[in-house]
């Protein structure tokens, strides 16, 4: 199974609810790399790289998020992996 890269935009009540830190924790549990940040429009943006099955698992988690989040929509764009390492909260 090869490496994949997914670029996500997550909409709903996803800021101020611990979404980024929870996503970082899940990503580290799954062993995927990437980053996550808040955007000015109230959404969250993330890039995830790793084995396809593990990336899909984190995308599945993003549809729910942490307990206080209310996710209304997740957009996923598939891109070429860049070889990211670690998973960071960047903004």
N, C-alpha and C positions, 0 to 999 in steps of 0.2 A: 504494500500500500504506500503510495507516494505522499509527499508533502503538498499541502494546499494552503491557500491564503484567502480569507474571507474579510471583506470590509463591511462593517455593520453600521447602520443608523437605527437607534432605538428611540421610540417615541412614547409619550404618555407621562405619568408621574414618575420620572426616573432621575431627577436631581433632588438632592437633599434627603435621600432615603438610603444612602449607603450603597448605591448601585455599583459605583466604580470599585470600591474596596472589596465588595462581595464578588464582583466579577474577577478581580485579581486573585482572590483566594480560590475560586473555582478553577481558574486557568492553571494555577500552580498545582492544584490537585490532579488536574487532567494532564499536566505536562505539556501544555501548549505555550507558545510565545506570542508576544504582541504588546499592545497598549490600549488604553481606554481613556477618554476625556469627556468632559462636559462641553457642550456647544452653547453659544449665546441664545439660540432659539429655544432652549429648554430640553433639547434632545441629548443623547449620549452617542458618541462615535467610538468605534473600536475596530482594531485590526487584529486578527487571530491567525497564527500560522502553526501548522503541525500536521500530524497524521489526520487524514480525512475523518475517520471515525471520532477522534477526540475533538476536532474542530466542530463537527456536527453536534456533538454533545454539548459544547459550550453555547452554540447557537440555540439549541433547544433550551438551555438554562436561561438565555437572554430573553426568551419569550415570556418568562415568568419573573425572573429577577429575584431580589431579596424580598422578604415578607411585606415591607411597607411600599414597595413599588407597585404601580399599576401600568403595565405595559399595554399599549394599544396597537403598536405596529413595529415590526422589525424588517428593515430593508437589508438585503444581503447582495453584495456584488462579489463575484469571484475574480481574483487577480492572480498574477504570477508571484509565487513566494520569493521573498528577498533574503531569507536566512536570518530572521530576527532571533534574538536570544533573550530569555527572561520575559516577564510580563509586568509592565509598568503602568502606573497611574500618572498621566502626563499633564493633566490640567482639569 
